[in-house]
Amino acid sequence: MGLKAGQYIRHSKYGTGTIVELDEDRTTVDFDTAGVKKFVTSLATFEIAEGQAPKKKRAPAKRGAKALAAKALAAQAVAAKAVAT
């Protein structure tokens, strides 16, 4: 079966999902309700699903390391000021 990344598939246990990554050893699928699962490509059994994958809500952006470090530094400064007074 000529599967490729981005294809919408159905699995007997996990339901429908989208192939995220595919190589000769492993296949990674992001299922609509079960999340991300990895399979041994040679053992995986998928059917091509009809329709298109539902649009997923994007997770909120994670704060960068610099922003977190600046926030921690500010908290330390406030704590040090409170101890000094």
NUSENU-701310 format. One record per residue: residue number from 1; x, y, z of N, C-alpha, C in turn. Coordinates in steps of 0.2 Angstrom, whole numbers. Layout:
N
<rec num="NUM" n_x="X" n_y="Y" n_z="Z" ca_x="X" ca_y="Y" ca_z="Z" c_x="X" c_y="Y" c_z="Z"/>
...
//
This chain:
85
<rec num="1" n_x="4" n_y="-6" n_z="0" ca_x="0" ca_y="0" ca_z="0" c_x="5" c_y="6" c_z="0"/>
<rec num="2" n_x="4" n_y="10" n_z="-5" ca_x="8" ca_y="16" ca_z="-5" c_x="6" c_y="22" c_z="-1"/>
<rec num="3" n_x="8" n_y="21" n_z="5" ca_x="6" ca_y="27" ca_z="10" c_x="12" c_y="32" c_z="10"/>
<rec num="4" n_x="10" n_y="38" n_z="12" ca_x="15" ca_y="44" ca_z="12" c_x="13" c_y="48" c_z="18"/>
<rec num="5" n_x="18" n_y="52" n_z="20" ca_x="17" ca_y="57" ca_z="25" c_x="11" c_y="62" c_z="23"/>
<rec num="6" n_x="7" n_y="64" n_z="28" ca_x="1" ca_y="68" ca_z="26" c_x="-5" c_y="65" c_z="24"/>
<rec num="7" n_x="-5" n_y="58" n_z="23" ca_x="-11" ca_y="55" ca_z="21" c_x="-15" c_y="53" c_z="27"/>
<rec num="8" n_x="-22" n_y="54" n_z="26" ca_x="-27" ca_y="52" ca_z="31" c_x="-28" c_y="45" c_z="31"/>
<rec num="9" n_x="-28" n_y="41" n_z="37" ca_x="-28" ca_y="34" ca_z="37" c_x="-33" c_y="32" c_z="43"/>
<rec num="10" n_x="-35" n_y="26" n_z="43" ca_x="-39" ca_y="23" ca_z="48" c_x="-35" c_y="17" c_z="51"/>
<rec num="11" n_x="-35" n_y="16" n_z="57" ca_x="-32" ca_y="10" ca_z="61" c_x="-38" c_y="7" c_z="65"/>
<rec num="12" n_x="-37" n_y="0" n_z="65" ca_x="-43" ca_y="-3" ca_z="68" c_x="-44" c_y="-2" c_z="76"/>
<rec num="13" n_x="-38" n_y="0" n_z="79" ca_x="-39" ca_y="1" ca_z="86" c_x="-39" c_y="9" c_z="88"/>
<rec num="14" n_x="-35" n_y="13" n_z="85" ca_x="-35" ca_y="20" ca_z="86" c_x="-39" c_y="25" c_z="82"/>
<rec num="15" n_x="-43" n_y="22" n_z="77" ca_x="-47" ca_y="26" ca_z="73" c_x="-43" c_y="30" c_z="67"/>
<rec num="16" n_x="-45" n_y="36" n_z="66" ca_x="-43" ca_y="40" ca_z="60" c_x="-37" c_y="44" c_z="62"/>
<rec num="17" n_x="-32" n_y="45" n_z="58" ca_x="-27" ca_y="50" ca_z="59" c_x="-23" c_y="51" c_z="53"/>
<rec num="18" n_x="-18" n_y="56" n_z="54" ca_x="-14" ca_y="58" ca_z="48" c_x="-7" c_y="55" c_z="49"/>
<rec num="19" n_x="-4" n_y="53" n_z="44" ca_x="3" ca_y="50" ca_z="44" c_x="8" c_y="56" c_z="45"/>
<rec num="20" n_x="12" n_y="57" n_z="50" ca_x="16" ca_y="62" ca_z="51" c_x="23" c_y="61" c_z="48"/>
<rec num="21" n_x="26" n_y="55" n_z="49" ca_x="32" ca_y="53" ca_z="47" c_x="32" c_y="45" c_z="45"/>
<rec num="22" n_x="36" n_y="44" n_z="40" ca_x="35" ca_y="37" ca_z="37" c_x="42" c_y="35" c_z="34"/>
<rec num="23" n_x="45" n_y="30" n_z="37" ca_x="51" ca_y="27" ca_z="33" c_x="51" c_y="20" c_z="33"/>
<rec num="24" n_x="56" n_y="16" n_z="31" ca_x="56" ca_y="9" ca_z="31" c_x="55" c_y="6" c_z="37"/>
<rec num="25" n_x="57" n_y="9" n_z="43" ca_x="57" ca_y="6" ca_z="50" c_x="51" c_y="8" c_z="54"/>
<rec num="26" n_x="49" n_y="14" n_z="54" ca_x="44" ca_y="17" ca_z="58" c_x="39" c_y="21" c_z="55"/>
<rec num="27" n_x="33" n_y="21" n_z="57" ca_x="28" ca_y="25" ca_z="55" c_x="25" c_y="29" c_z="61"/>
<rec num="28" n_x="25" n_y="36" n_z="60" ca_x="22" ca_y="40" ca_z="66" c_x="15" c_y="43" c_z="63"/>
<rec num="29" n_x="10" n_y="41" n_z="67" ca_x="3" ca_y="44" ca_z="65" c_x="0" c_y="48" c_z="71"/>
<rec num="30" n_x="-3" n_y="54" n_z="69" ca_x="-6" ca_y="58" ca_z="74" c_x="-13" c_y="57" c_z="73"/>
<rec num="31" n_x="-16" n_y="53" n_z="78" ca_x="-23" ca_y="51" ca_z="78" c_x="-28" c_y="57" c_z="80"/>
<rec num="32" n_x="-34" n_y="57" n_z="77" ca_x="-38" ca_y="62" ca_z="79" c_x="-40" c_y="62" c_z="87"/>
<rec num="33" n_x="-41" n_y="57" n_z="90" ca_x="-43" ca_y="56" ca_z="97" c_x="-38" c_y="53" c_z="101"/>
<rec num="34" n_x="-33" n_y="49" n_z="98" ca_x="-29" ca_y="45" ca_z="102" c_x="-22" c_y="48" c_z="103"/>
<rec num="35" n_x="-20" n_y="53" n_z="99" ca_x="-14" ca_y="57" ca_z="100" c_x="-9" c_y="53" c_z="95"/>
<rec num="36" n_x="-2" n_y="55" n_z="96" ca_x="3" ca_y="52" ca_z="92" c_x="5" c_y="45" c_z="94"/>
<rec num="37" n_x="5" n_y="41" n_z="89" ca_x="8" ca_y="34" ca_z="90" c_x="13" c_y="32" c_z="85"/>
<rec num="38" n_x="18" n_y="28" n_z="87" ca_x="23" ca_y="25" ca_z="82" c_x="21" c_y="18" c_z="81"/>
<rec num="39" n_x="23" n_y="16" n_z="75" ca_x="22" ca_y="9" ca_z="73" c_x="28" c_y="6" c_z="69"/>
<rec num="40" n_x="29" n_y="0" n_z="70" ca_x="34" ca_y="-4" ca_z="65" c_x="31" c_y="-4" c_z="58"/>
<rec num="41" n_x="34" n_y="-1" n_z="54" ca_x="31" ca_y="0" ca_z="47" c_x="29" c_y="-7" c_z="44"/>
<rec num="42" n_x="33" n_y="-12" n_z="45" ca_x="32" ca_y="-18" ca_z="41" c_x="26" c_y="-22" c_z="45"/>
<rec num="43" n_x="24" n_y="-20" n_z="51" ca_x="19" ca_y="-24" ca_z="54" c_x="12" c_y="-19" c_z="54"/>
<rec num="44" n_x="13" n_y="-13" n_z="53" ca_x="7" ca_y="-9" ca_z="53" c_x="2" c_y="-10" c_z="48"/>
<rec num="45" n_x="-5" n_y="-10" n_z="50" ca_x="-10" ca_y="-11" ca_z="46" c_x="-15" c_y="-5" c_z="46"/>
<rec num="46" n_x="-15" n_y="-1" n_z="40" ca_x="-19" ca_y="5" ca_z="40" c_x="-24" c_y="4" c_z="34"/>
<rec num="47" n_x="-29" n_y="7" n_z="34" ca_x="-33" ca_y="8" ca_z="28" c_x="-33" c_y="16" c_z="26"/>
<rec num="48" n_x="-34" n_y="17" n_z="20" ca_x="-34" ca_y="24" ca_z="18" c_x="-41" c_y="27" c_z="20"/>
<rec num="49" n_x="-42" n_y="32" n_z="23" ca_x="-48" ca_y="35" ca_z="26" c_x="-51" c_y="40" c_z="21"/>
<rec num="50" n_x="-58" n_y="40" n_z="20" ca_x="-61" ca_y="45" ca_z="16" c_x="-61" c_y="51" c_z="20"/>
<rec num="51" n_x="-61" n_y="57" n_z="16" ca_x="-62" ca_y="63" ca_z="19" c_x="-55" c_y="66" c_z="20"/>
<rec num="52" n_x="-55" n_y="72" n_z="24" ca_x="-49" ca_y="75" ca_z="26" c_x="-49" c_y="75" c_z="34"/>
<rec num="53" n_x="-43" n_y="76" n_z="36" ca_x="-42" ca_y="77" ca_z="44" c_x="-45" c_y="83" c_z="46"/>
<rec num="54" n_x="-48" n_y="82" n_z="52" ca_x="-51" ca_y="89" ca_z="55" c_x="-45" c_y="93" c_z="57"/>
<rec num="55" n_x="-47" n_y="100" n_z="57" ca_x="-42" ca_y="105" ca_z="58" c_x="-41" c_y="105" c_z="66"/>
<rec num="56" n_x="-35" n_y="104" n_z="68" ca_x="-33" ca_y="104" ca_z="75" c_x="-32" c_y="111" c_z="78"/>
<rec num="57" n_x="-34" n_y="112" n_z="84" ca_x="-32" ca_y="118" ca_z="87" c_x="-25" c_y="119" c_z="89"/>
<rec num="58" n_x="-22" n_y="124" n_z="88" ca_x="-15" ca_y="125" ca_z="89" c_x="-14" c_y="126" c_z="97"/>
<rec num="59" n_x="-9" n_y="123" n_z="99" ca_x="-7" ca_y="124" ca_z="106" c_x="-5" c_y="131" c_z="107"/>
<rec num="60" n_x="-6" n_y="134" n_z="113" ca_x="-3" ca_y="141" ca_z="114" c_x="5" c_y="140" c_z="114"/>
<rec num="61" n_x="7" n_y="146" n_z="111" ca_x="15" ca_y="146" ca_z="110" c_x="18" c_y="146" c_z="117"/>
<rec num="62" n_x="24" n_y="142" n_z="117" ca_x="28" ca_y="141" ca_z="123" c_x="32" c_y="147" c_z="123"/>
<rec num="63" n_x="33" n_y="149" n_z="129" ca_x="38" ca_y="155" ca_z="130" c_x="45" c_y="152" c_z="129"/>
<rec num="64" n_x="49" n_y="157" n_z="126" ca_x="56" ca_y="155" ca_z="125" c_x="60" c_y="155" c_z="131"/>
<rec num="65" n_x="66" n_y="152" n_z="131" ca_x="70" ca_y="151" ca_z="137" c_x="72" c_y="158" c_z="139"/>
<rec num="66" n_x="73" n_y="163" n_z="135" ca_x="75" ca_y="170" ca_z="137" c_x="70" c_y="173" c_z="141"/>
<rec num="67" n_x="64" n_y="172" n_z="139" ca_x="58" ca_y="175" ca_z="143" c_x="57" c_y="172" c_z="150"/>
<rec num="68" n_x="58" n_y="166" n_z="150" ca_x="58" ca_y="162" ca_z="156" c_x="63" c_y="164" c_z="161"/>
<rec num="69" n_x="69" n_y="165" n_z="158" ca_x="75" ca_y="167" ca_z="162" c_x="74" c_y="174" c_z="165"/>
<rec num="70" n_x="71" n_y="178" n_z="161" ca_x="70" ca_y="185" ca_z="163" c_x="65" c_y="186" c_z="168"/>
<rec num="71" n_x="60" n_y="182" n_z="168" ca_x="55" ca_y="181" ca_z="173" c_x="57" c_y="179" c_z="179"/>
<rec num="72" n_x="62" n_y="174" n_z="179" ca_x="65" ca_y="171" ca_z="185" c_x="69" c_y="176" c_z="188"/>
<rec num="73" n_x="73" n_y="180" n_z="184" ca_x="78" ca_y="185" ca_z="187" c_x="74" c_y="190" c_z="190"/>
<rec num="74" n_x="68" n_y="192" n_z="188" ca_x="64" ca_y="198" ca_z="190" c_x="61" c_y="195" c_z="197"/>
<rec num="75" n_x="59" n_y="189" n_z="197" ca_x="56" ca_y="186" ca_z="204" c_x="62" c_y="186" c_z="209"/>
<rec num="76" n_x="68" n_y="184" n_z="207" ca_x="73" ca_y="184" ca_z="212" c_x="75" c_y="191" c_z="215"/>
<rec num="77" n_x="75" n_y="196" n_z="210" ca_x="76" ca_y="203" ca_z="212" c_x="71" c_y="205" c_z="217"/>
<rec num="78" n_x="64" n_y="204" n_z="216" ca_x="59" ca_y="206" ca_z="220" c_x="60" c_y="202" c_z="227"/>
<rec num="79" n_x="62" n_y="196" n_z="227" ca_x="63" ca_y="192" ca_z="233" c_x="69" c_y="195" c_z="237"/>
<rec num="80" n_x="74" n_y="197" n_z="234" ca_x="80" ca_y="200" ca_z="237" c_x="78" c_y="206" c_z="240"/>
<rec num="81" n_x="74" n_y="210" n_z="237" ca_x="72" ca_y="217" ca_z="239" c_x="68" c_y="216" c_z="245"/>
<rec num="82" n_x="64" n_y="211" n_z="245" ca_x="59" ca_y="210" ca_z="251" c_x="63" c_y="208" c_z="257"/>
<rec num="83" n_x="68" n_y="204" n_z="256" ca_x="72" ca_y="202" ca_z="262" c_x="77" c_y="207" c_z="264"/>
<rec num="84" n_x="79" n_y="212" n_z="260" ca_x="83" ca_y="217" ca_z="262" c_x="80" c_y="223" c_z="266"/>
<rec num="85" n_x="73" n_y="223" n_z="265" ca_x="70" ca_y="228" ca_z="269" c_x="66" c_y="226" c_z="275"/>
//
